[in-house]
């Protein structure tokens, strides 16, 4: 119950940081906000993954691994 608003806030912050980071990258090549957005995305996916595992929804947890790998790739590229 308590984790739902926390995950929602983290996901919204990740989206805002990624959007602003994309604009900043196009304008002046800065990757700091994009990196923060990718890190927040990975954090929210880990939280969702943990919840799926606790609920014993293993198929849902398996589909999250692809998105987590993409977020990790974004972190690697921007750092």
Biopython code that builds the backbone (N, CA, C, O; Angstrom):
import numpy as np
from Bio.PDB.StructureBuilder import StructureBuilder

atoms = [
    (1, "UNK", "N", (0.802, -1.202, 0.000)),
    (1, "UNK", "CA", (0.000, 0.000, 0.000)),
    (1, "UNK", "C", (0.842, 1.263, 0.000)),
    (1, "UNK", "O", (0.566, 2.201, -0.747)),
    (2, "UNK", "N", (1.858, 1.286, 0.828)),
    (2, "UNK", "CA", (2.687, 2.489, 0.937)),
    (2, "UNK", "C", (3.664, 2.612, -0.229)),
    (2, "UNK", "O", (4.059, 3.721, -0.588)),
    (3, "UNK", "N", (4.053, 1.500, -0.816)),
    (3, "UNK", "CA", (5.043, 1.548, -1.893)),
    (3, "UNK", "C", (4.475, 2.098, -3.201)),
    (3, "UNK", "O", (5.226, 2.621, -4.024)),
    (4, "UNK", "N", (3.187, 1.989, -3.401)),
    (4, "UNK", "CA", (2.590, 2.450, -4.662)),
    (4, "UNK", "C", (2.814, 3.944, -4.901)),
    (4, "UNK", "O", (3.254, 4.310, -5.991)),
    (5, "UNK", "N", (2.530, 4.828, -3.931)),
    (5, "UNK", "CA", (2.812, 6.246, -4.186)),
    (5, "UNK", "C", (4.303, 6.532, -4.330)),
    (5, "UNK", "O", (4.696, 7.409, -5.099)),
    (6, "UNK", "N", (5.129, 5.798, -3.598)),
    (6, "UNK", "CA", (6.581, 6.016, -3.688)),
    (6, "UNK", "C", (7.079, 5.645, -5.083)),
    (6, "UNK", "O", (7.839, 6.399, -5.690)),
    (7, "UNK", "N", (6.654, 4.490, -5.594)),
    (7, "UNK", "CA", (7.072, 4.066, -6.931)),
    (7, "UNK", "C", (6.538, 5.024, -7.988)),
    (7, "UNK", "O", (7.231, 5.328, -8.959)),
    (8, "UNK", "N", (5.317, 5.497, -7.805)),
    (8, "UNK", "CA", (4.740, 6.443, -8.757)),
    (8, "UNK", "C", (5.541, 7.741, -8.796)),
    (8, "UNK", "O", (5.820, 8.269, -9.873)),
    (9, "UNK", "N", (5.907, 8.250, -7.637)),
    (9, "UNK", "CA", (6.696, 9.488, -7.570)),
    (9, "UNK", "C", (8.064, 9.285, -8.215)),
    (9, "UNK", "O", (8.531, 10.149, -8.958)),
    (10, "UNK", "N", (8.709, 8.156, -7.942)),
    (10, "UNK", "CA", (10.032, 7.886, -8.528)),
    (10, "UNK", "C", (9.919, 7.768, -10.043)),
    (10, "UNK", "O", (10.777, 8.274, -10.767)),
    (11, "UNK", "N", (8.878, 7.111, -10.530)),
    (11, "UNK", "CA", (8.714, 6.985, -11.982)),
    (11, "UNK", "C", (8.434, 8.327, -12.649)),
    (11, "UNK", "O", (8.943, 8.590, -13.738)),
    (12, "UNK", "N", (7.639, 9.169, -12.019)),
    (12, "UNK", "CA", (7.372, 10.499, -12.577)),
    (12, "UNK", "C", (8.652, 11.332, -12.594)),
    (12, "UNK", "O", (8.946, 12.007, -13.581)),
    (13, "UNK", "N", (9.407, 11.283, -11.505)),
    (13, "UNK", "CA", (10.681, 12.011, -11.469)),
    (13, "UNK", "C", (11.642, 11.497, -12.535)),
    (13, "UNK", "O", (12.355, 12.280, -13.164)),
    (14, "UNK", "N", (11.661, 10.188, -12.736)),
    (14, "UNK", "CA", (12.527, 9.617, -13.768)),
    (14, "UNK", "C", (12.122, 10.114, -15.150)),
    (14, "UNK", "O", (12.979, 10.451, -15.966)),
    (15, "UNK", "N", (10.828, 10.160, -15.414)),
    (15, "UNK", "CA", (10.353, 10.655, -16.707)),
    (15, "UNK", "C", (10.675, 12.117, -16.930)),
    (15, "UNK", "O", (11.070, 12.511, -18.027)),
    (16, "UNK", "N", (10.507, 12.925, -15.887)),
    (16, "UNK", "CA", (10.814, 14.354, -15.995)),
    (16, "UNK", "C", (12.315, 14.557, -16.228)),
    (16, "UNK", "O", (12.717, 15.347, -17.083)),
    (17, "UNK", "N", (13.134, 13.836, -15.459)),
    (17, "UNK", "CA", (14.591, 13.971, -15.620)),
    (17, "UNK", "C", (15.046, 13.506, -16.998)),
    (17, "UNK", "O", (15.919, 14.127, -17.604)),
    (18, "UNK", "N", (14.464, 12.424, -17.495)),
    (18, "UNK", "CA", (14.837, 11.936, -18.821)),
    (18, "UNK", "C", (14.413, 12.917, -19.916)),
    (18, "UNK", "O", (15.149, 13.132, -20.879)),
    (19, "UNK", "N", (13.240, 13.504, -19.769)),
    (19, "UNK", "CA", (12.764, 14.457, -20.774)),
    (19, "UNK", "C", (13.630, 15.708, -20.793)),
    (19, "UNK", "O", (14.069, 16.151, -21.854)),
    (20, "UNK", "N", (13.873, 16.274, -19.620)),
    (20, "UNK", "CA", (14.726, 17.461, -19.544)),
    (20, "UNK", "C", (16.156, 17.120, -19.957)),
    (20, "UNK", "O", (16.833, 17.915, -20.610)),
    (21, "UNK", "N", (16.609, 15.916, -19.565)),
    (21, "UNK", "CA", (17.953, 15.481, -19.947)),
    (21, "UNK", "C", (18.114, 15.331, -21.445)),
    (21, "UNK", "O", (19.178, 15.628, -21.988)),
    (22, "UNK", "N", (17.057, 14.867, -22.129)),
    (22, "UNK", "CA", (17.123, 14.742, -23.588)),
    (22, "UNK", "C", (17.243, 16.110, -24.246)),
    (22, "UNK", "O", (18.029, 16.293, -25.176)),
    (23, "UNK", "N", (16.458, 17.070, -23.759)),
    (23, "UNK", "CA", (16.538, 18.429, -24.300)),
    (23, "UNK", "C", (17.917, 19.026, -24.033)),
    (23, "UNK", "O", (18.509, 19.651, -24.913)),
    (24, "UNK", "N", (18.422, 18.833, -22.821)),
    (24, "UNK", "CA", (19.742, 19.356, -22.488)),
    (24, "UNK", "C", (20.830, 18.691, -23.321)),
    (24, "UNK", "O", (21.792, 19.350, -23.716)),
    (25, "UNK", "N", (20.694, 17.404, -23.592)),
    (25, "UNK", "CA", (21.674, 16.708, -24.421)),
    (25, "UNK", "C", (21.665, 17.244, -25.848)),
    (25, "UNK", "O", (22.722, 17.405, -26.458)),
    (26, "UNK", "N", (20.483, 17.520, -26.381)),
    (26, "UNK", "CA", (20.388, 18.061, -27.741)),
    (26, "UNK", "C", (20.963, 19.471, -27.802)),
    (26, "UNK", "O", (21.623, 19.826, -28.778)),
    (27, "UNK", "N", (20.716, 20.288, -26.758)),
    (27, "UNK", "CA", (21.153, 21.682, -26.770)),
    (27, "UNK", "C", (22.665, 21.807, -26.566)),
    (27, "UNK", "O", (23.353, 22.449, -27.359)),
    (28, "UNK", "N", (23.177, 21.186, -25.493)),
    (28, "UNK", "CA", (24.598, 21.408, -25.197)),
    (28, "UNK", "C", (25.398, 20.137, -24.899)),
    (28, "UNK", "O", (26.554, 20.230, -24.488)),
    (29, "UNK", "N", (24.812, 18.960, -25.095)),
    (29, "UNK", "CA", (25.561, 17.718, -24.922)),
    (29, "UNK", "C", (25.696, 17.240, -23.486)),
    (29, "UNK", "O", (26.427, 16.285, -23.226)),
    (30, "UNK", "N", (25.008, 17.884, -22.544)),
    (30, "UNK", "CA", (25.086, 17.470, -21.146)),
    (30, "UNK", "C", (24.301, 16.193, -20.888)),
    (30, "UNK", "O", (23.195, 16.023, -21.402)),
    (31, "UNK", "N", (24.877, 15.293, -20.087)),
    (31, "UNK", "CA", (24.219, 14.017, -19.817)),
    (31, "UNK", "C", (23.845, 13.827, -18.354)),
    (31, "UNK", "O", (23.358, 12.757, -17.989)),
    (32, "UNK", "N", (24.055, 14.820, -17.509)),
    (32, "UNK", "CA", (23.834, 14.664, -16.070)),
    (32, "UNK", "C", (22.375, 14.341, -15.735)),
    (32, "UNK", "O", (22.120, 13.386, -15.001)),
    (33, "UNK", "N", (21.423, 15.103, -16.248)),
    (33, "UNK", "CA", (20.018, 14.849, -15.941)),
    (33, "UNK", "C", (19.514, 13.552, -16.576)),
    (33, "UNK", "O", (18.680, 12.860, -15.992)),
    (34, "UNK", "N", (20.005, 13.227, -17.741)),
    (34, "UNK", "CA", (19.648, 11.955, -18.359)),
    (34, "UNK", "C", (20.147, 10.774, -17.553)),
    (34, "UNK", "O", (19.463, 9.758, -17.433)),
    (35, "UNK", "N", (21.343, 10.911, -17.001)),
    (35, "UNK", "CA", (21.908, 9.868, -16.152)),
    (35, "UNK", "C", (21.085, 9.697, -14.881)),
    (35, "UNK", "O", (20.813, 8.573, -14.459)),
    (36, "UNK", "N", (20.693, 10.800, -14.277)),
    (36, "UNK", "CA", (19.845, 10.732, -13.079)),
    (36, "UNK", "C", (18.507, 10.078, -13.419)),
    (36, "UNK", "O", (17.998, 9.267, -12.645)),
    (37, "UNK", "N", (17.941, 10.425, -14.561)),
    (37, "UNK", "CA", (16.685, 9.822, -14.988)),
    (37, "UNK", "C", (16.808, 8.321, -15.204)),
    (37, "UNK", "O", (15.923, 7.561, -14.813)),
    (38, "UNK", "N", (17.901, 7.892, -15.823)),
    (38, "UNK", "CA", (18.118, 6.460, -16.043)),
    (38, "UNK", "C", (18.318, 5.723, -14.717)),
    (38, "UNK", "O", (17.853, 4.595, -14.552)),
    (39, "UNK", "N", (19.007, 6.362, -13.782)),
    (39, "UNK", "CA", (19.204, 5.744, -12.470)),
    (39, "UNK", "C", (17.890, 5.625, -11.711)),
    (39, "UNK", "O", (17.635, 4.607, -11.067)),
    (40, "UNK", "N", (17.058, 6.654, -11.781)),
    (40, "UNK", "CA", (15.749, 6.583, -11.135)),
    (40, "UNK", "C", (14.867, 5.529, -11.802)),
    (40, "UNK", "O", (14.096, 4.848, -11.125)),
    (41, "UNK", "N", (14.974, 5.392, -13.106)),
    (41, "UNK", "CA", (14.219, 4.357, -13.810)),
    (41, "UNK", "C", (14.640, 2.967, -13.344)),
    (41, "UNK", "O", (13.798, 2.107, -13.084)),
    (42, "UNK", "N", (15.933, 2.758, -13.243)),
    (42, "UNK", "CA", (16.428, 1.465, -12.775)),
    (42, "UNK", "C", (15.978, 1.197, -11.342)),
    (42, "UNK", "O", (15.634, 0.066, -10.998)),
    (43, "UNK", "N", (15.980, 2.229, -10.513)),
    (43, "UNK", "CA", (15.539, 2.078, -9.129)),
    (43, "UNK", "C", (14.066, 1.688, -9.061)),
    (43, "UNK", "O", (13.694, 0.812, -8.281)),
    (44, "UNK", "N", (13.230, 2.324, -9.863)),
    (44, "UNK", "CA", (11.802, 1.990, -9.841)),
    (44, "UNK", "C", (11.562, 0.582, -10.383)),
    (44, "UNK", "O", (10.674, -0.118, -9.897)),
    (45, "UNK", "N", (12.333, 0.159, -11.374)),
    (45, "UNK", "CA", (12.176, -1.192, -11.904)),
    (45, "UNK", "C", (12.595, -2.230, -10.867)),
    (45, "UNK", "O", (11.966, -3.282, -10.752)),
    (46, "UNK", "N", (13.656, -1.939, -10.112)),
    (46, "UNK", "CA", (14.061, -2.858, -9.054)),
    (46, "UNK", "C", (12.974, -2.966, -7.988)),
    (46, "UNK", "O", (12.706, -4.057, -7.484)),
    (47, "UNK", "N", (12.350, -1.849, -7.645)),
    (47, "UNK", "CA", (11.263, -1.879, -6.664)),
    (47, "UNK", "C", (10.079, -2.687, -7.196)),
    (47, "UNK", "O", (9.483, -3.475, -6.463)),
    (48, "UNK", "N", (9.741, -2.491, -8.467)),
    (48, "UNK", "CA", (8.662, -3.272, -9.074)),
    (48, "UNK", "C", (9.020, -4.759, -9.132)),
    (48, "UNK", "O", (8.178, -5.623, -8.889)),
    (49, "UNK", "N", (10.267, -5.037, -9.453)),
    (49, "UNK", "CA", (10.747, -6.420, -9.506)),
    (49, "UNK", "C", (10.635, -7.083, -8.135)),
    (49, "UNK", "O", (10.217, -8.236, -8.030)),
    (50, "UNK", "N", (11.005, -6.357, -7.095)),
    (50, "UNK", "CA", (10.906, -6.868, -5.731)),
    (50, "UNK", "C", (9.453, -7.174, -5.371)),
    (50, "UNK", "O", (9.167, -8.204, -4.762)),
    (51, "UNK", "N", (8.550, -6.294, -5.741)),
    (51, "UNK", "CA", (7.137, -6.516, -5.481)),
    (51, "UNK", "C", (6.588, -7.715, -6.230)),
    (51, "UNK", "O", (5.781, -8.471, -5.689)),
    (52, "UNK", "N", (7.017, -7.894, -7.468)),
    (52, "UNK", "CA", (6.583, -9.045, -8.247)),
    (52, "UNK", "C", (7.077, -10.350, -7.622)),
    (52, "UNK", "O", (6.364, -11.353, -7.603)),
    (53, "UNK", "N", (8.291, -10.321, -7.119)),
    (53, "UNK", "CA", (8.836, -11.525, -6.488)),
    (53, "UNK", "C", (8.111, -11.833, -5.184)),
    (53, "UNK", "O", (7.851, -12.999, -4.885)),
    (54, "UNK", "N", (7.781, -10.810, -4.407)),
    (54, "UNK", "CA", (7.040, -11.046, -3.167)),
    (54, "UNK", "C", (5.645, -11.601, -3.446)),
    (54, "UNK", "O", (5.146, -12.436, -2.691)),
    (55, "UNK", "N", (5.025, -11.146, -4.511)),
    (55, "UNK", "CA", (3.695, -11.624, -4.883)),
    (55, "UNK", "C", (3.752, -12.963, -5.607)),
    (55, "UNK", "O", (2.716, -13.509, -5.985)),
    (56, "UNK", "N", (4.938, -13.486, -5.800)),
    (56, "UNK", "CA", (5.187, -14.744, -6.511)),
    (56, "UNK", "C", (4.615, -14.720, -7.923)),
    (56, "UNK", "O", (4.082, -15.717, -8.411)),
    (57, "UNK", "N", (4.735, -13.568, -8.564)),
    (57, "UNK", "CA", (4.330, -13.382, -9.958)),
    (57, "UNK", "C", (5.607, -13.422, -10.798)),
    (57, "UNK", "O", (6.114, -12.389, -11.235)),
    (58, "UNK", "N", (6.114, -14.639, -11.013)),
    (58, "UNK", "CA", (7.425, -14.800, -11.628)),
    (58, "UNK", "C", (7.434, -14.433, -13.106)),
    (58, "UNK", "O", (8.461, -13.981, -13.613)),
    (59, "UNK", "N", (6.336, -14.613, -13.800)),
    (59, "UNK", "CA", (6.289, -14.238, -15.215)),
    (59, "UNK", "C", (6.369, -12.723, -15.376)),
    (59, "UNK", "O", (7.026, -12.224, -16.289)),
    (60, "UNK", "N", (5.693, -11.990, -14.476)),
    (60, "UNK", "CA", (5.774, -10.532, -14.507)),
    (60, "UNK", "C", (7.167, -10.039, -14.161)),
    (60, "UNK", "O", (7.654, -9.064, -14.732)),
    (61, "UNK", "N", (7.803, -10.724, -13.219)),
    (61, "UNK", "CA", (9.172, -10.349, -12.844)),
    (61, "UNK", "C", (10.134, -10.622, -13.996)),
    (61, "UNK", "O", (11.089, -9.872, -14.202)),
    (62, "UNK", "N", (9.887, -11.687, -14.742)),
    (62, "UNK", "CA", (10.763, -12.014, -15.872)),
    (62, "UNK", "C", (10.672, -10.961, -16.966)),
    (62, "UNK", "O", (11.672, -10.670, -17.622)),
    (63, "UNK", "N", (9.491, -10.382, -17.177)),
    (63, "UNK", "CA", (9.374, -9.365, -18.225)),
    (63, "UNK", "C", (10.054, -8.056, -17.814)),
    (63, "UNK", "O", (10.466, -7.274, -18.671)),
    (64, "UNK", "N", (10.172, -7.818, -16.506)),
    (64, "UNK", "CA", (10.825, -6.590, -16.044)),
    (64, "UNK", "C", (12.336, -6.612, -16.269)),
    (64, "UNK", "O", (12.968, -5.558, -16.327)),
    (65, "UNK", "N", (12.918, -7.802, -16.394)),
    (65, "UNK", "CA", (14.372, -7.876, -16.552)),
    (65, "UNK", "C", (14.829, -7.206, -17.846)),
    (65, "UNK", "O", (15.899, -6.597, -17.885)),
    (66, "UNK", "N", (14.027, -7.314, -18.900)),
    (66, "UNK", "CA", (14.391, -6.663, -20.166)),
    (66, "UNK", "C", (14.458, -5.152, -19.997)),
    (66, "UNK", "O", (15.397, -4.512, -20.473)),
    (67, "UNK", "N", (13.464, -4.579, -19.322)),
    (67, "UNK", "CA", (13.449, -3.141, -19.099)),
    (67, "UNK", "C", (14.592, -2.713, -18.178)),
    (67, "UNK", "O", (15.168, -1.639, -18.351)),
    (68, "UNK", "N", (14.914, -3.558, -17.203)),
    (68, "UNK", "CA", (16.026, -3.239, -16.305)),
    (68, "UNK", "C", (17.342, -3.233, -17.072)),
    (68, "UNK", "O", (18.183, -2.362, -16.848)),
    (69, "UNK", "N", (17.529, -4.183, -17.963)),
    (69, "UNK", "CA", (18.761, -4.215, -18.763)),
    (69, "UNK", "C", (18.869, -2.989, -19.664)),
    (69, "UNK", "O", (19.964, -2.461, -19.863)),
    (70, "UNK", "N", (17.751, -2.535, -20.207)),
    (70, "UNK", "CA", (17.770, -1.323, -21.034)),
    (70, "UNK", "C", (18.134, -0.109, -20.194)),
    (70, "UNK", "O", (18.897, 0.747, -20.640)),
    (71, "UNK", "N", (17.592, -0.025, -18.974)),
    (71, "UNK", "CA", (17.934, 1.084, -18.076)),
    (71, "UNK", "C", (19.411, 1.034, -17.705)),
    (71, "UNK", "O", (20.069, 2.072, -17.636)),
    (72, "UNK", "N", (19.939, -0.173, -17.465)),
    (72, "UNK", "CA", (21.368, -0.298, -17.148)),
    (72, "UNK", "C", (22.236, 0.085, -18.335)),
    (72, "UNK", "O", (23.303, 0.673, -18.158)),
    (73, "UNK", "N", (21.795, -0.237, -19.527)),
    (73, "UNK", "CA", (22.521, 0.163, -20.732)),
    (73, "UNK", "C", (22.534, 1.682, -20.858)),
    (73, "UNK", "O", (23.555, 2.263, -21.227)),
    (74, "UNK", "N", (21.412, 2.328, -20.556)),
    (74, "UNK", "CA", (21.371, 3.790, -20.576)),
    (74, "UNK", "C", (22.313, 4.407, -19.554)),
    (74, "UNK", "O", (22.965, 5.414, -19.830)),
    (75, "UNK", "N", (22.382, 3.807, -18.383)),
    (75, "UNK", "CA", (23.305, 4.298, -17.351)),
    (75, "UNK", "C", (24.741, 4.152, -17.823)),
    (75, "UNK", "O", (25.560, 5.051, -17.632)),
    (76, "UNK", "N", (25.043, 3.019, -18.440)),
    (76, "UNK", "CA", (26.401, 2.779, -18.922)),
    (76, "UNK", "C", (26.801, 3.761, -20.032)),
    (76, "UNK", "O", (27.924, 4.266, -20.055)),
    (77, "UNK", "N", (25.879, 4.017, -20.934)),
    (77, "UNK", "CA", (26.169, 4.901, -22.059)),
    (77, "UNK", "C", (26.375, 6.351, -21.575)),
    (77, "UNK", "O", (27.244, 7.056, -22.088)),
    (78, "UNK", "N", (25.591, 6.781, -20.608)),
    (78, "UNK", "CA", (25.673, 8.169, -20.175)),
    (78, "UNK", "C", (26.740, 8.442, -19.135)),
    (78, "UNK", "O", (27.043, 9.600, -18.845)),
    (79, "UNK", "N", (27.311, 7.396, -18.573)),
    (79, "UNK", "CA", (28.358, 7.655, -17.563)),
    (79, "UNK", "C", (29.742, 7.584, -18.142)),
    (79, "UNK", "O", (30.723, 7.777, -17.424)),
]
sb = StructureBuilder()
sb.init_structure("model")
sb.init_model(0)
sb.init_chain("A")
sb.init_seg("    ")
for serial, (resi, resn, name, xyz) in enumerate(atoms, 1):
    if name == "N":
        sb.init_residue(resn, " ", resi, " ")
    sb.init_atom(name, np.array(xyz, "f"), 0.0, 1.0, " ", f" {name:<3s}", serial, name[0])
structure = sb.get_structure()
